[in-house]
Amino acid sequence: MTRSIADTIAALRKELEKHNYNYYVLDNPTISDYEFDMKLKELEALEAAHPEFFDPNSPTQRVGGQITKNFTTVAHKNRMYSLDNSYSKEDLLDWEKRIEKILGTSQVAYTCELKYDGASINLTYENGALKSAVTRGDGVQGDDVTTNIKTIRSIPLHLHDDTLADFEIRGEIILPLDGFNKMNKERVEAGEDPYRNPRNTASGSLKLQDSTEVANRPLDCLLYHVVANYNPFKTHDEALQFASKAGFKIPNTYKVVHSVDEIFEYINFWDTERHKLPYETDGVVVKVNSIAHQEELGYTAKSPRWAIAYKYKAEQKSTVLESISYQVGRTGAITPVANLAPIELAGTIVKRASLHNADQIAKLDIRVNDTVFVEKGGEIIPKVIGVDLSKRPDDSTPTQYIAHCPECNTELIRKEGEAQHYCPNEYGCPPQITGKIQHFISRKATDIEGLGAETVELLYKEGLIQNYADLYELKEEQIIPLERMAEKSAENMVKGIEKSKEIPFERVLFALGIRYVGETVSKKLARHFKSIDRLMEASFDELIQVDEIGDKIAQSIIIFFADEQNRTIVERLKNYGVQLALSAEVLENQKDTLQGKTFVVSGVFEKISRDDLKKSIENNGGKVSSSISKKTDYVIAGDNMGPSKRVKAEELGIPIISEDDYFAMID
């Protein structure tokens, strides 16, 4: 009897998943809504009567019902990089030349896909079933929104194709225009304000606490990229075909092409046709089609080298510039801001826009009370791009850029060759003080939970902190009396500060806020000098010997550590137990066996992934380069090594070794 019930439940689940797929992915329903609802109710009743057969990925779980108080932040197994943007054919031609130079061939195929305007999501499948759904976040970590994602019916909970059972797939959660307009009509009729745009509404939906409310929203999911440790597909196109057969919604608008001219044919076609689509798009994404080529091209610190986004011309509108104000950043950089008569632009109300610097104001001759043209750069950040001189008032006078800091009244400086003015009052200018602390506690730095920008401002205002070292002396009894604070908040903050002492050295080095020392540079400096003590005493010549450290970065590091206040803060951090040297575990894995040697990695390997091989080279003191030159010492060749790379290596007399040869070398 029990077996019969189990079979009935399994059969109902399979049938309902098929109907879901037909309706929400293929747009080809084979039964009526009433029949579907009756079968779903039958399954709900059976599951309620037999909880031993519970399945978190049952079709019944799509209706919502769970409440999520706090969304857990989790690290992405594979980082979600951002894309480089292009706005012209020249940009794409330059990109193509870089691709061909690295690969050593002009025979490169590309896939062109529409760039969907939604909220990025990463779905993980294990044994053919949905395991988790995580937002993009900062690309390194995001929020787990699995419960809400399960309510989106175009996302398969179980796969229809078992070619690949364990993998990640990425896409955009979107709100189709018809659904968005219907939601707004209902809100207006209920006396509520309408939502501004589909993208922000889709993104906000993912963080609703009640999954029932998410289930009631007409969200959809368009997928575009498969990530697997051992990718069985030879091309991106093949991976998309698999995803489509497995049950994912892959738009049929993508195309494989073989030249920049064909790319632009695609771009020009969709520049007009995209307005007929049921969802919003803001550009085209171009990817190298070959998976082997993608792996060979790799990534920069921020973006994949094998993909680029072409952005369609941003929407522009005109409005009156009512005043100009000036903001002070954590480095003391002054940014002029246009305060505008409010306008709606790309779905949001814009009241402020960047004016960049004094040169930009002078170049465009921007003045208060001018009618200015505004657009969203990359359709995100508003900026003033021009002036309507025909509407300039007769009594208009040129803008005089400020000479003193708007916060502390210190006279501004402008270094030769730099576009921005700076306030030199580093330790007395409030926005610089709080900005440095906010950078120190940020996600990619020490990631202190329970402490945000507003709290930093409050702690500074109350005189409890003057720099980031002061954080480690905070006591709960000092925090509890503050506005909007309570015992639990104070406890969480102190715990978060204590936990930050476990953050590794390279992230603490980034957190210090040394000018020009970003995430990648911090890792290279930590790897080379191994401790803050050695870095503080490094000479200019020693610094520029480090890979990717040029004169500007070296000079900035020397200036930072020449300041006695900075050295005092660093000493305090050390005394509090903050990690300012590589751990014994990390040091154990790092050797100098390959010091001074440069490697190029090409092809597919059996015993180790390309990324792990590159990491191994760096952990052993070597340098990894993307292209072969006279400076290359070895080429490590796997299967499907690019023939042009082999020819170039042989022409230059560079040894070509196998992965086994490499392992013997480091052993």
N, C-alpha and C positions, 0 to 999 in steps of 0.2 A: 504493500500500500504506500509506504513512505517513498519507495523508489518511483512509483507512478506519479506522485505529487512533484517530486524533484524533476522528473521528465517534463511534466506539464509546465512547471515554472520556467524551465530552461527553454522550452519550445516557444512559450509566450514572449519571453525576453528577446529571443532571436527574431521572432516575427515582428515585434514592435520596433526593434532596431532597424529592420529592413524598411518598414513603413516610414520611420523617421527619416532615413536616408533618401527614400524616394521623394518625400515631401520637401525637406529642407535643403537638400544638396542638389538633387536632380530636378526639382520643381516639377515632379511628375507623380502626383499621388495616385495610388491604386485602390484605396478604400476611402469612404467618407469620413469626415471628422467624427461623426456620431459612432461609427463602427470602431474607430481607433479608441475613442474614449471608453467604450464598453469593454474592450480588451484590456485597456490600462487598468480599469476598475477591477476586473477579474484578477489581474496580476497583483494589484495592491492588496486585495482580500486574501489571496493565497499566501503572500509574504507576511501579512499581519498574523495569520493563523499559524505560520510555520517560520518563526524567526531564525531557526537553525540554518535556513537557506538564504540568509541575508547576503546581498552582494552590493558593495558601495557603488558599483557601476551599472546597477539595474536601471532600466528606463524609468522606473518609478521615482528615482532620485532626481530626475530632471525638473520636477515640479517645485523644488525648493522646500523650505521649512526650517532649515538649520539657521541658527543665529551665530554670527562670528563677532565677538566683542573686539578682539585684537587680531590683526593680520600679521602672522609671523614673517619676519624678514629672513630669507634664506639665500645662500650663495649659489650663483649659477655654476653648474658643473662645467659648462663651456661659456665663456664670456660672450655677452651680446654687444658686439661692437656697433658704433654708429657709422654712417656712410659719409664719405666725402661728397660734397655737392659740386655740380657744374651748371653753368648757365649758358653755354655757347658751344658751337661746333669745335672751336679752337680748344676749349677745355677737354673735350672728348678725344680730339686728335692727340693732344699732349698725353692724356691717360693711355691711349692705345700705344703710343711710342714707348712709354715706360714699360707697359706689359710686354711688348715684343722684345725690348732690350733685355729684360730679365729672363724671359723664356728662350730667347735666341731664335725665334721663329716668327714669321708673319702669318702663318697658317693658324689663326685663332678664331674660334667660333664664340658667339655671345648669345645669351638669352636676354630679351627685353621684356620687362614686366611693368605693369602699371604700379605706381607707388600709392598704396591705399592710405587714406587719411583716417587713422583710428588709433587704438591703444595697443602697443606691442605686447605679445604674449609668448611664453615659451611653454610648450606642452611636453611632458615626459611620459613615454609609454614603456611599460615593462611586461614581458610575456603577452604582448598584444593588447594590454588594457591600459587605460588612462591612469597614471599614478599621481601626477601633480600638474598644476598650472601656476606659473609664476610670472608676475609682471616684469617688464624690462628693468625698472628701477634705475640705477645708475650704470647698468650694464654689467656690473660685477655681482650685485645682489639685488633681489627684488622681493615683492610681497607674495606670499602664498595665497592665491584666491581660488583654489581648487573647487571648493564648495559652490561658489558662484558660477564658475565656468561650466560645471556639469549641467547647469540649467539651459545652456545654449545648445539647441537641438541639432545644429549643423556640425557639432563637434562629436566625432564617434567616441563612445565609451569603450567599445571593443572593435578591433580592426577586422576588415573584411578580407585582408590579404596578409599572409604570414611570411612574405619574403623577408621582412625585417621586423623582428618582434620587440627589440630594445633600441630606442632611439629618442631623440628630441625633434620636435618640429615647431617652427616659428611662424607667426603670422600676425594679423591685426584683428582685434575685436572692433567691429564697426556697427554703426546704427544706420541702416538703409534710410534713404531720404523719405520714403512713404511712411515708414514707422515713426521717424522723427517728427514729421509734420502732424501725424495723428496724435502723438503724445502731446505736442504743443497745443493742438486744438482742444484736447481734453483739459489741459491745464488752464487755458484761457477761460473755458466755459466754467471751470471750478473757481474762477477768480484768482488764480495763481499766475505768477510771472512765467513766461515761456522760457525754455532753455535756449541758450545762445547759439550753439552749433552742435552737429552730430558727434564730432570728435571728442569734445570735452564731456559730453553727456555719456558717451560710451565708456570713456575712461573713468568717470565718476561712478558709473554703474558697478564696476568691478569691486569697488570698496564699500558697497552698501552692506550693512550688517545683516539684514534679513534677506536670505537667498530667495524667498518667495517673491519679494519685490523685484529681484533681478529676473526671475523666471517670467514675470509679467511684462518685461521690456522686450521689444522685438530685436534683440541683439543677434548678430551674425558673426561668423569667423571665416576670414579668407587666409589660406595658408600659402607660404612661399619658400620655405627653406628647411631641408632635412639635415640634421646633424647626427652623425653616428661615429663611434670610435673606429669601427671597421666598416667603411662604406662600400657596399657591394655594387654601387652604381658607378658607371664610367663618366656620366655627365649629369649636370644639374637637371636637364630635361628628363632624363631617365628617372631621377629621384622624384620629380613632380608627377610623372606618369604613375609611379608606384603609389604615391600619396593619394592620387585621385582614385585608383583602384581600391585602396585600403579604406576609403570612405570619407576622405577629407574634401573640403570644398576648395578646389583649385580653379580659379577663373580661367576660362579658355581664351583669354586675351593675350597670353604671353606668346613670344615668337623667337625662334632660333635664327640668328643672322650671322653674316660673315664679314662685315665691314662697317666703318663709321657711316658711310653713305646709307646703308640699309638701316642702321640704328636711327638716323635722322628721318628716314621715310616713316619709320614706326612712330617716332616722336611727333612728327607733323600730322600724321593721320589721327593720333589720339588727342592732339591738342584741341580738336573740335569734337571728335566723336565721344570723348570722355563725358561730355555734358549730357549725353543720352543714357549714361549708366545709372543704375539704381543707387549708387553710393558715391561718395566724394573721393576724388584723387587729386594729388597735387604735383605729380611728376612721373618720371619713368626711372626704373632701376635697371641698370645694365650690368650683367654678370658674365665673367668668363665661364663658358659652358663646361669645359673639361674639369672634372674633380681633381685629376692629377695636376693640372695646371694651377688650380686654386691652391692646392697644398704647396706647390712650389713657390707661388707668389707670396703666400703668407699674409702677415698683417704688419701695419705700423703700430705705434703705441695706441692709436685711437680707432683705426679703420682697417677693413680688409683691402689689400691692394688689388684684389680681383673683382671688385664691385665699385660702382659709382652711381650716384643719383643725379639725374638731370631734372632741375626744378623748372616748372612752367613759370612764366612771368607773374610776379606777385600782383595782387590787386592793389590799385592806387586810389587814394582819395585826397581831396584838398580840404583844408580847415585853417582856422586862424591861430597863429602862435601868440598866446596871450602873455607869456613871460618865459624867461630862461633862468633855471636854477642850476646849482653845481653840487655834485655828489663827490664825496671823498671815499676812495676805496682803501682796503687794508694795507696796500703798498704806498698809500699817499697819493695815488694817481687821481687827478681831477677829471670828472666826466661831466660835460655840460648836457643838460636835459631840457628839451622843449616841453613846456606845459601848454597843452592844446585845448581848444574848444572841442568837447567830446564828439567823436565820430564812430560809426560802426564800421569795422574793417575786418574782413575775413572771419566774421562771426563773433567778434568781441568788441566791446566798447573801448576805444583807445583815447586816453587823456594825456599820455606822456610818450615821448619818443627820444631816442638818442641823437645827439648832435656830434658825437665822437670827440672832437677836439677843436682847438682854436683855428687850426688850418682849415678844417672843413667849414667852419662858420665863415671864415674870410673868403674861401673859394666860392661858396654859394651866395655870399653876401646876405646871410640870414639875419633878419632884424625882428624885434618885437613888433607885433601887430601886422606882420606880413601874412599873406595867404600862402601856405606852404603845401607841397605835395608829400604825402606820407604813404609808405608801404611797409609791409612786414617782411623783413629780411628772412628768407627761408620760410616765410609765412608764420614766423614765431615772434621775432623781436621787431617792434615798430621803429622806423627810422625816417628822418626827414631827408628827401632826396632832391628837393628843388624848391624854387620860389616862383610864384606867379607875379611877375613884376608889373603886369598890367593892373593889378589890384593894390599896389603899394600905396599907402597914405602919403599925402604931400609933405607932411611934417616928419617923415621917417628919418631916423639918424642911425649911422652904422653902429653895430654892437661892439662895445668895449669889453674885451675879455677881462675877467677879474685878476687882480694882482696879489690878493691875499686870500688865505684859506677861509672858506665860509664858516668853518667850525671853530678854529682856534686863532684866526687872524694872523697867522704866520705868513710872511712874504713867500710867495710861490717861486719855485725854480723850474727851469726847463733846460735839461741837458742837451748838449749838441747832438744832433742826429735823431732826437726823440720827438714824437708828435705831441705827447701829453705834458702838461704842467704837473708838478708834484709839490706836496706840502712836506717839507723836510722835518717837521716836528713829530718824529716817529713815536716818541714815548709820552707826548703830551696832548696829542690830537685824538679826541674820543673815538671817532669812527675807525681810526687806524688801530687803536688799542682793542676795541671790541671786535673789529674785523679779523685781526690776527688770532684772537681766541676762538672765534667762530670757525675759522679755517682749521685750527688745531683740533677741534672736536668733531669735524665733519666726517662723513662716512668713509671716505678713502684715506683719511688720516687716522686719528685715534678712536673714532667712532664711539663717542661716549653717549650711552643711552641715558635717557632722562634729562638731557641737557640740550636745549635748542637755542636759536638765535635770540628770541625774546628773553629767555631766562638769562643769557649772558648779559644782555643790555641791563636787565634788572639787577643782577649781581654787581655789575660795574657801577651803576647809579647809586647803589646802597653802600659803595665803598668796600665791598668784600673781596673784589679781585681787581688787579691792575695789569696782570699778564697771565699767560696760561699756566705758569708754575704755581700761581696762587690757588688754582683749582684743587691742588692736592693737599691744601691745608683747611679746606672747608669742612665744617662740622654740621651735623644735622640740626643742632640747636640754633645755629646761625641762619639756617635756611627756612625753618618752619614759620617764623614770624612774617616772612615776606608775603607780599600780595600774591594771591592765586596759588599759594603753596600750602601743603598740608604734610602731616607726618609721613605718609606713604610716599609722596613726591620727593621729600627730602631724603628718605631712605633709599629710594631708587637712584637718585642722583649721586649720592655718595658711593653706592655700590657700583654704578657705572664708571665713576672716576677711578675707583680701585681696580676694576676689571681692565681698564685701559693700560694698566702697567704690563699686561700680557701682550700688547700689540708689538709686532716685530720691528726691529731697528729701522728697516727701510721706510716703513710707514710713519714712524715717529720723525725720521729725518725730513720726510715730505711735510709733516705737520708743522715743523718749525717755521715754515713760510719763507724760506730763503728765496729771494727773487730769481726767477728762471729755473729753479730746481723743482721740476714736476715729478710725477710718479716714476716715469722711466729713468730719469736722471738719478733720482734717489736710490733706485735699485742698483744702478751701476756704481754709484759712489759707495754704497754699503758693501757691495760685493768686493770692491777694490780695497777700501781702507779698513773695513771690518769693524771699526769702532769710531765713535765721535771724537775720541781723543786724538787718534791719528789724523782724522779729517781736519780737525781744528788747527793742527800744526803743519798741514800740507802747504808746500810752496806753490807758486803759480806754475812752475815747470812740472811739478809732480801732478798737479791737477789736470793740466792739458794732455798728459800722457794717457789719461783714462778715456776709454772709448766714448765718443760722442760729446766729450766735454771740450768746448771751445773757449776762446779768450773771454767772451762776455760772461759765461757761467762761472769760469774760474775766478774772475775778478769779483763777481757778486759774492761768492763764497768767502773770499778773503776779507771783503768789506764787512760781511755779516759777523765773522768771528773776530775781527779786529775791534769790534764794539764791546766794551767791558760789560755793559748791561746784558748783552746776549750771552756772553760767556758765564755770567753769574746765573742767569736763568737756566742754562744747560747744566751747570753744576747742581743746581737745586733739583732739577728733574732726575739727575743720576741718584742723588741722595734719597729721593722719594721712591726709587725702584723702577723708574721708567726704563724700558729697554733701549739703551744707547750703544749697544754692541751686538754683533751677530751672536746668536745662541750657540752653545756647544754642539747641539744637534745639527744646526745649519753648517757650522764650520767643519764638522766631520764629513759632510757631503760635498764640501768644496775643496778642490785641490788646484795646484798650479801646474799639473802635468802638461797642459797644452798652452801654457803662457806664451803669448806672442804669435800663436798660430791662428790663421784664418781659414775657415771651412765654408764650402758651399754644399748644401744638402739638396740632392735631386732624385726624384723617383719615389717609389713606394717600397716600404721595408716590412720584413716578416716578423722580426723579433722585438721591434720597438716602433712606436708611432713617430712621425716626423717631428711633432712638437716636443716629445720626450727626448728625442735624439738631439735636437737643438739645445734643450735645457741641459742635457748631459755635457755637451760641448762647453757651454758657459760655466757650468759647475766645476769643470776641470780647467778653467782659466782661459779657454779658447774664445774666439770671436766667430760669429756666424754672419756671413754675407749673403745677400740674395742674388748677386751676379758675379760671374767669373771675371777676374782681372789679373794683372801681373802680381798683385798683392796676395792672391789666393795661394794657400799652401797645399790644400788637399780638397778634392771633390769626393764626397761620399755618395756613391751611386747605388740606387735601388732599382727595382723593376720599373720599366717605362720611363727611364731617364730620357730627358729631352735630347734628341740627336744633335741639335745645334750646340747644346752645351758640351756634349762629348767632343764634338769637333773642335770647339774653341779651347777646351782644356788640353786636348792633344796638340793643337797648334802652339799653345803657350808652354807646353811641356810640364803641365801640372799633374801630379800623380792622381789617378782615379782609384779609390779604394772601396771595398765593400763594407757593410756594417760589421762583419766579423773582423775585418782588418782594424776597424776603428776600436772595437772592444779590446782587441789584443794591444792596441796602442795605449789605451788608458789603463790597462791592467799592468 
